[in-house]
Amino acid sequence: MRRFSVGNLMLAVLFFVGAFAGTVAVGESKPNSGAPHKPAVNPADLVGAETCATCHAEIATKFASNAHSKLALEHGGKGVTCEGCHGPGREHVESGGDATKLFQFSKESAKEIDGRCLSCHAGNHANFERSTHGSAGVSCTSCHSTHAAKSEEHMLKVAEPELCYGCHTDAKASFAQPSHHRVNEGLMKCSDCHDPHGTFEDKNLKAAIDENAVCTKCHAETAGPFVYEHPPIKTEGCTSCHFAHGSPNPRLLTRNNVNSLCLQCHSASANFTAPGTPSFHNMGNQYQACTTCHVQIHGSNASNVFFK
């Protein structure tokens, strides 16, 4: 019987793996099958932006100030033009202007529109398809307009926050509360905290491993690390005590009285899972707020009861 050496055995294994998985030539890379892509285009089917301008002069004139127009100068002047988004125009021209021969964003489904846009923008918005907007059928053109943008930034149909308020009416009402983040005043934008194109966090929040990162990037004094940390900060997050958008209570608190807020956790319960108030605290009467003494309630480096 002929014996195989270890080297021959390895060659045989590699041969069979290559036979089943397929081989790639040297210097050739496999395409990224997961990324959206445009169908292959025959250069002979392209007519050029100048031809489009003969009928669509108004759009062509405005396109000079469009962010996409800068890309038209790339790749030897063969970058993004009309046909980069609407497809080859030869059949459209030869038919005398039959619109069905082009990709019509106003007629296509949200999935088709997103696929067309993500063929270029997938690198920046890789999570869009799994985002709440993408899964709900909110297409790119629901918020963006290539030819009729009202906001210079990101070619939005309407500037923030009005654009977001068009769907998120509950948030609009929250920002009208007496205590609120200064979104309506223009000091903040919805996209400062949320990424509309998707994240791995709930509500498309911009956050890192620390779930509070979206808050502490502005409220850095609450971030710590502290020697003595208030447990809810790490376990439940900022929203255990604060409303994110707005509140009728000072400091966006979820309760109108600081004592009642603290007593949600610091009161005797049937199973005594939460620490109660000390015996010398008579919480049945109206005293000063808990934070009058427990000043550093987010965390302290000096006191385990969050004194100064």
KOLLUMFI-139109 format. One record per residue (C-alpha): residue number from 1; residue in one letter; chain; x, y, z. Coordinates in nm, 4 decimals. Layout:
<sites>
[NUM,a,A,[X,Y,Z]],
...
</sites>
This chain:
<sites>
[1,m,A,[0.0000,0.0000,0.0000]],
[2,r,A,[0.1279,0.3422,-0.0949]],
[3,r,A,[0.1820,0.5695,0.2080]],
[4,f,A,[0.1002,0.9407,0.2092]],
[5,s,A,[0.3350,1.1850,0.3711]],
[6,v,A,[0.1992,1.4665,0.5854]],
[7,g,A,[0.2724,1.7079,0.3025]],
[8,n,A,[0.0794,1.5014,0.0488]],
[9,l,A,[-0.2118,1.4716,0.2899]],
[10,m,A,[-0.2278,1.8496,0.3331]],
[11,l,A,[-0.2253,1.8993,-0.0444]],
[12,a,A,[-0.5141,1.6567,-0.0798]],
[13,v,A,[-0.7188,1.8373,0.1844]],
[14,l,A,[-0.6554,2.1744,0.0193]],
[15,f,A,[-0.7549,2.0267,-0.3179]],
[16,f,A,[-1.0924,1.9072,-0.1912]],
[17,v,A,[-1.1591,2.2303,-0.0001]],
[18,g,A,[-1.0890,2.4265,-0.3162]],
[19,a,A,[-1.3148,2.1987,-0.5199]],
[20,f,A,[-1.6136,2.2549,-0.2910]],
[21,a,A,[-1.5618,2.6189,-0.1929]],
[22,g,A,[-1.4408,2.7469,-0.5303]],
[23,t,A,[-1.1030,2.8974,-0.6113]],
[24,v,A,[-0.9914,3.2554,-0.6603]],
[25,a,A,[-0.7198,3.3460,-0.9030]],
[26,v,A,[-0.4021,3.5052,-0.7760]],
[27,g,A,[-0.4505,3.8800,-0.7375]],
[28,e,A,[-0.8288,3.8460,-0.7692]],
[29,s,A,[-1.0611,3.9336,-0.4807]],
[30,k,A,[-1.4102,3.8023,-0.4230]],
[31,p,A,[-1.6866,4.0605,-0.4491]],
[32,n,A,[-1.8685,4.1587,-0.1338]],
[33,s,A,[-2.1977,3.9816,-0.1980]],
[34,g,A,[-2.3593,4.1436,0.1058]],
[35,a,A,[-2.3208,4.5012,-0.0197]],
[36,p,A,[-2.5841,4.6523,-0.2512]],
[37,h,A,[-2.4662,4.6933,-0.6074]],
[38,k,A,[-2.5879,4.8470,-0.9300]],
[39,p,A,[-2.6451,4.6294,-1.2361]],
[40,a,A,[-2.3647,4.6203,-1.4901]],
[41,v,A,[-2.3853,4.9075,-1.7384]],
[42,n,A,[-2.2903,4.8982,-2.1040]],
[43,p,A,[-2.0955,5.2189,-2.1792]],
[44,a,A,[-2.2739,5.2394,-2.5145]],
[45,d,A,[-2.6039,5.2911,-2.3316]],
[46,l,A,[-2.4832,5.6101,-2.1596]],
[47,v,A,[-2.5783,5.9411,-2.3220]],
[48,g,A,[-2.4140,6.1845,-2.0782]],
[49,a,A,[-2.5452,6.4629,-1.8568]],
[50,e,A,[-2.5347,6.7126,-2.1440]],
[51,t,A,[-2.8015,6.5169,-2.3282]],
[52,c,A,[-3.0208,6.5067,-2.0153]],
[53,a,A,[-2.9864,6.8852,-1.9796]],
[54,t,A,[-3.1478,6.9484,-2.3182]],
[55,c,A,[-3.4878,6.8558,-2.1691]],
[56,h,A,[-3.4247,6.8921,-1.7966]],
[57,a,A,[-3.2549,7.2316,-1.8020]],
[58,e,A,[-3.3967,7.3522,-1.4692]],
[59,i,A,[-3.2750,7.0444,-1.2816]],
[60,a,A,[-2.9410,7.0505,-1.4608]],
[61,t,A,[-2.8828,7.4136,-1.3612]],
[62,k,A,[-2.9514,7.3451,-0.9946]],
[63,f,A,[-2.7339,7.0355,-1.0006]],
[64,a,A,[-2.4238,7.2511,-1.0164]],
[65,s,A,[-2.4711,7.3328,-0.6460]],
[66,n,A,[-2.5561,6.9749,-0.5535]],
[67,a,A,[-2.3169,6.7747,-0.3383]],
[68,h,A,[-2.3261,6.4946,-0.5945]],
[69,s,A,[-2.1953,6.7271,-0.8656]],
[70,k,A,[-1.8514,6.7308,-0.7041]],
[71,l,A,[-1.8289,6.3571,-0.7632]],
[72,a,A,[-1.8963,6.4034,-1.1358]],
[73,l,A,[-1.5422,6.5376,-1.1752]],
[74,e,A,[-1.3882,6.2208,-1.0327]],
[75,h,A,[-1.2689,5.9246,-1.2359]],
[76,g,A,[-1.1847,6.1353,-1.5387]],
[77,g,A,[-1.5176,6.3168,-1.5433]],
[78,k,A,[-1.7136,5.9905,-1.5367]],
[79,g,A,[-1.8280,6.0053,-1.1759]],
[80,v,A,[-2.1819,6.0519,-1.0431]],
[81,t,A,[-2.4088,6.2203,-1.2970]],
[82,c,A,[-2.7772,6.1803,-1.3893]],
[83,e,A,[-2.7232,5.8262,-1.5129]],
[84,g,A,[-2.5326,5.7350,-1.2002]],
[85,c,A,[-2.8661,5.7314,-1.0144]],
[86,h,A,[-3.1328,5.6964,-1.2838]],
[87,g,A,[-2.9545,5.4405,-1.5002]],
[88,p,A,[-2.8462,5.4479,-1.8671]],
[89,g,A,[-3.0450,5.6978,-2.0724]],
[90,r,A,[-3.0133,5.5659,-2.4302]],
[91,e,A,[-3.3514,5.3879,-2.4350]],
[92,h,A,[-3.5154,5.6854,-2.2652]],
[93,v,A,[-3.3856,5.9217,-2.5347]],
[94,e,A,[-3.4593,5.6919,-2.8266]],
[95,s,A,[-3.8187,5.6391,-2.7027]],
[96,g,A,[-3.8823,6.0119,-2.7046]],
[97,g,A,[-3.8725,6.0527,-2.3285]],
[98,d,A,[-4.0435,5.7382,-2.1952]],
[99,a,A,[-3.9927,5.7726,-1.8182]],
[100,t,A,[-4.0354,5.3985,-1.7613]],
[101,k,A,[-3.6989,5.3443,-1.9286]],
[102,l,A,[-3.5262,5.5077,-1.6312]],
[103,f,A,[-3.5101,5.4346,-1.2596]],
[104,q,A,[-3.7834,5.6550,-1.1109]],
[105,f,A,[-3.7348,5.7168,-0.7415]],
[106,s,A,[-4.0972,5.8340,-0.7077]],
[107,k,A,[-4.2268,5.5029,-0.8444]],
[108,e,A,[-3.9944,5.2458,-0.6871]],
[109,s,A,[-4.0312,5.0625,-0.3579]],
[110,a,A,[-3.8376,5.1663,-0.0477]],
[111,k,A,[-3.6154,4.8583,-0.0815]],
[112,e,A,[-3.5247,4.9414,-0.4410]],
[113,i,A,[-3.4533,5.3053,-0.3552]],
[114,d,A,[-3.2373,5.2115,-0.0578]],
[115,g,A,[-3.0459,4.9609,-0.2686]],
[116,r,A,[-2.9736,5.2248,-0.5310]],
[117,c,A,[-2.8472,5.4780,-0.2747]],
[118,l,A,[-2.6555,5.2238,-0.0666]],
[119,s,A,[-2.4667,5.1069,-0.3727]],
[120,c,A,[-2.2523,5.4149,-0.3052]],
[121,h,A,[-2.3286,5.4960,0.0591]],
[122,a,A,[-2.3133,5.1478,0.2122]],
[123,g,A,[-1.9760,5.2216,0.3700]],
[124,n,A,[-2.1164,5.5053,0.5818]],
[125,h,A,[-2.4553,5.3474,0.6494]],
[126,a,A,[-2.3838,4.9771,0.6793]],
[127,n,A,[-2.6513,4.9267,0.9464]],
[128,f,A,[-2.9382,5.0998,0.7668]],
[129,e,A,[-3.1199,4.7874,0.6518]],
[130,r,A,[-3.1398,4.6567,1.0085]],
[131,s,A,[-3.2273,4.9960,1.1574]],
[132,t,A,[-3.5774,5.0880,1.2712]],
[133,h,A,[-3.6121,5.3223,0.9746]],
[134,g,A,[-3.4958,5.0642,0.7221]],
[135,s,A,[-3.7126,4.7842,0.8586]],
[136,a,A,[-4.0167,5.0155,0.8696]],
[137,g,A,[-3.9877,5.1036,0.5010]],
[138,v,A,[-3.8655,5.4590,0.5539]],
[139,s,A,[-3.6554,5.5029,0.2409]],
[140,c,A,[-3.3641,5.7375,0.1799]],
[141,t,A,[-3.5884,5.9727,-0.0204]],
[142,s,A,[-3.8283,6.0023,0.2739]],
[143,c,A,[-3.5742,6.2333,0.4362]],
[144,h,A,[-3.3331,6.3315,0.1583]],
[145,s,A,[-3.3963,6.5075,-0.1714]],
[146,t,A,[-3.1327,6.5218,-0.4425]],
[147,h,A,[-3.2965,6.7949,-0.6498]],
[148,a,A,[-3.5149,6.9866,-0.4017]],
[149,a,A,[-3.3294,6.9841,-0.0714]],
[150,k,A,[-3.4266,7.2566,0.1762]],
[151,s,A,[-3.1203,7.2040,0.3941]],
[152,e,A,[-2.7692,7.2313,0.2563]],
[153,e,A,[-2.6424,6.9815,0.5107]],
[154,h,A,[-2.6981,6.6203,0.4016]],
[155,m,A,[-2.9516,6.7290,0.1355]],
[156,l,A,[-3.2438,6.7012,0.3771]],
[157,k,A,[-3.5974,6.7753,0.2615]],
[158,v,A,[-3.6443,6.9916,0.5718]],
[159,a,A,[-3.3887,7.0889,0.8345]],
[160,e,A,[-3.3831,6.9237,1.1744]],
[161,p,A,[-3.5794,6.9019,1.3988]],
[162,e,A,[-3.8823,6.9671,1.1751]],
[163,l,A,[-3.7844,6.6732,0.9562]],
[164,c,A,[-3.7903,6.4343,1.2523]],
[165,y,A,[-4.1056,6.5875,1.3978]],
[166,g,A,[-4.2902,6.4893,1.0811]],
[167,c,A,[-4.3074,6.1343,1.2171]],
[168,h,A,[-4.2001,6.1623,1.5807]],
[169,t,A,[-4.4807,6.3831,1.7080]],
[170,d,A,[-4.4381,6.2445,2.0610]],
[171,a,A,[-4.0845,6.3835,2.0741]],
[172,k,A,[-4.2084,6.7210,1.9499]],
[173,a,A,[-4.4482,6.7384,2.2439]],
[174,s,A,[-4.1714,6.6422,2.4874]],
[175,f,A,[-3.9465,6.9237,2.3701]],
[176,a,A,[-4.2282,7.1685,2.4451]],
[177,q,A,[-4.2104,7.0759,2.8153]],
[178,p,A,[-4.0803,7.3381,3.0641]],
[179,s,A,[-3.7578,7.1429,3.1169]],
[180,h,A,[-3.6130,7.0090,2.7932]],
[181,h,A,[-3.2992,6.9687,2.5886]],
[182,r,A,[-3.2479,7.2772,2.3728]],
[183,v,A,[-3.3423,7.1247,2.0394]],
[184,n,A,[-3.6093,7.3744,1.9387]],
[185,e,A,[-3.3697,7.6562,2.0247]],
[186,g,A,[-3.1133,7.5185,1.7776]],
[187,l,A,[-2.8451,7.4355,2.0350]],
[188,m,A,[-2.8849,7.0633,1.9711]],
[189,k,A,[-3.0082,6.8365,1.6939]],
[190,c,A,[-3.1810,6.5010,1.7035]],
[191,s,A,[-2.8832,6.3508,1.5214]],
[192,d,A,[-2.6522,6.4559,1.8061]],
[193,c,A,[-2.7918,6.1647,2.0047]],
[194,h,A,[-2.9524,5.9432,1.7388]],
[195,d,A,[-2.8134,5.8009,1.4167]],
[196,p,A,[-3.1105,5.7809,1.1772]],
[197,h,A,[-2.9230,5.5316,0.9611]],
[198,g,A,[-2.9029,5.2739,1.2393]],
[199,t,A,[-2.6902,5.1586,1.5292]],
[200,f,A,[-2.6818,4.8477,1.7436]],
[201,e,A,[-2.8463,5.0394,2.0282]],
[202,d,A,[-3.2156,5.0808,2.1063]],
[203,k,A,[-3.3834,5.3816,1.9405]],
[204,n,A,[-3.0838,5.4258,1.7082]],
[205,l,A,[-2.8858,5.5847,1.9908]],
[206,k,A,[-2.5268,5.6834,1.9353]],
[207,a,A,[-2.3560,5.4979,2.2188]],
[208,a,A,[-2.0573,5.2835,2.3012]],
[209,i,A,[-2.0084,4.9987,2.5485]],
[210,d,A,[-2.1245,5.2294,2.8248]],
[211,e,A,[-2.4962,5.2777,2.7643]],
[212,n,A,[-2.4730,5.6301,2.9059]],
[213,a,A,[-2.2092,5.7466,2.6578]],
[214,v,A,[-2.4660,5.9418,2.4567]],
[215,c,A,[-2.5407,6.1519,2.7694]],
[216,t,A,[-2.1951,6.1795,2.9218]],
[217,k,A,[-2.0358,6.3158,2.6046]],
[218,c,A,[-2.1999,6.6445,2.7102]],
[219,h,A,[-2.2538,6.5818,3.0811]],
[220,a,A,[-1.8951,6.4745,3.1402]],
[221,e,A,[-1.9040,6.5587,3.5107]],
[222,t,A,[-2.1386,6.2635,3.5677]],
[223,a,A,[-1.9278,6.0092,3.3803]],
[224,g,A,[-1.6767,5.9152,3.6496]],
[225,p,A,[-1.5124,5.6816,3.7173]],
[226,f,A,[-1.5882,5.7334,4.0855]],
[227,v,A,[-1.4581,5.5537,4.3921]],
[228,y,A,[-1.8174,5.5303,4.5134]],
[229,e,A,[-2.0592,5.4875,4.2257]],
[230,h,A,[-2.4355,5.5219,4.2477]],
[231,p,A,[-2.5425,5.1756,4.1220]],
[232,p,A,[-2.8400,5.2866,3.9062]],
[233,i,A,[-2.6042,5.4891,3.6879]],
[234,k,A,[-2.4346,5.1711,3.5670]],
[235,t,A,[-2.7221,4.9248,3.5938]],
[236,e,A,[-3.0224,5.1227,3.4688]],
[237,g,A,[-2.8698,5.4275,3.3053]],
[238,c,A,[-2.9501,5.7963,3.3103]],
[239,t,A,[-3.3136,5.7396,3.2091]],
[240,s,A,[-3.3872,5.5695,3.5415]],
[241,c,A,[-3.4158,5.9225,3.6853]],
[242,h,A,[-3.4337,6.1556,3.3834]],
[243,f,A,[-3.6535,6.1848,3.0759]],
[244,a,A,[-3.4350,6.2123,2.7671]],
[245,h,A,[-3.6308,6.4718,2.5689]],
[246,g,A,[-3.8273,6.6835,2.8124]],
[247,s,A,[-4.0158,6.6855,3.1413]],
[248,p,A,[-4.2500,6.9094,3.3400]],
[249,n,A,[-4.0051,6.8687,3.6293]],
[250,p,A,[-3.6698,7.0456,3.6836]],
[251,r,A,[-3.3578,6.8733,3.5434]],
[252,l,A,[-3.5769,6.6487,3.3267]],
[253,l,A,[-3.6579,6.4356,3.6344]],
[254,t,A,[-3.9174,6.1592,3.6111]],
[255,r,A,[-4.0775,6.2744,3.9400]],
[256,n,A,[-4.1808,6.6221,4.0467]],
[257,n,A,[-4.0300,6.5741,4.3924]],
[258,v,A,[-3.6697,6.4675,4.4461]],
[259,n,A,[-3.7585,6.2809,4.7653]],
[260,s,A,[-4.0230,6.0700,4.5931]],
[261,l,A,[-3.7753,5.9950,4.3169]],
[262,c,A,[-3.5175,5.8683,4.5657]],
[263,l,A,[-3.7756,5.6731,4.7649]],
[264,q,A,[-3.8591,5.4639,4.4606]],
[265,c,A,[-3.5493,5.2670,4.5557]],
[266,h,A,[-3.4604,5.3831,4.9073]],
[267,s,A,[-3.7671,5.2637,5.0952]],
[268,a,A,[-3.8372,4.9425,5.2847]],
[269,s,A,[-3.9961,4.6740,5.0703]],
[270,a,A,[-4.1349,4.3280,5.1326]],
[271,n,A,[-3.8155,4.1543,5.0298]],
[272,f,A,[-3.5804,4.4372,5.1341]],
[273,t,A,[-3.3891,4.4244,4.8076]],
[274,a,A,[-3.3362,4.8013,4.8102]],
[275,p,A,[-3.1665,4.9919,5.0930]],
[276,g,A,[-3.4188,5.1811,5.3016]],
[277,t,A,[-3.3876,5.5243,5.4557]],
[278,p,A,[-3.2093,5.5499,5.7945]],
[279,s,A,[-3.4225,5.5616,6.1071]],
[280,f,A,[-3.3345,5.9252,6.1756]],
[281,h,A,[-3.4875,6.0313,5.8415]],
[282,n,A,[-3.8553,6.1111,5.8886]],
[283,m,A,[-3.9684,6.1067,5.5281]],
[284,g,A,[-4.3327,6.1428,5.6306]],
[285,n,A,[-4.2795,6.5160,5.6641]],
[286,q,A,[-4.1647,6.7617,5.4026]],
[287,y,A,[-3.7965,6.8262,5.4499]],
[288,q,A,[-3.5343,6.9521,5.2116]],
[289,a,A,[-3.4562,6.7475,4.9072]],
[290,c,A,[-3.2316,6.4437,4.9527]],
[291,t,A,[-2.9730,6.6051,4.7260]],
[292,t,A,[-2.9309,6.8940,4.9706]],
[293,c,A,[-2.7045,6.6619,5.1698]],
[294,h,A,[-2.6323,6.3870,4.9181]],
[295,v,A,[-2.4924,6.6391,4.6754]],
[296,q,A,[-2.2806,6.4177,4.4505]],
[297,i,A,[-2.5620,6.1806,4.3684]],
[298,h,A,[-2.4066,6.0515,4.0447]],
[299,g,A,[-2.0925,5.9389,4.2256]],
[300,s,A,[-1.8333,6.0485,4.4763]],
[301,n,A,[-1.4617,6.0024,4.5375]],
[302,a,A,[-1.4903,6.0890,4.9083]],
[303,s,A,[-1.8116,5.9496,5.0558]],
[304,n,A,[-2.0080,5.6278,5.0124]],
[305,v,A,[-2.3275,5.8217,5.0831]],
[306,f,A,[-2.2378,6.0810,4.8200]],
[307,f,A,[-2.1569,6.3724,5.0491]],
[308,k,A,[-1.9087,6.6323,4.9332]],
</sites>
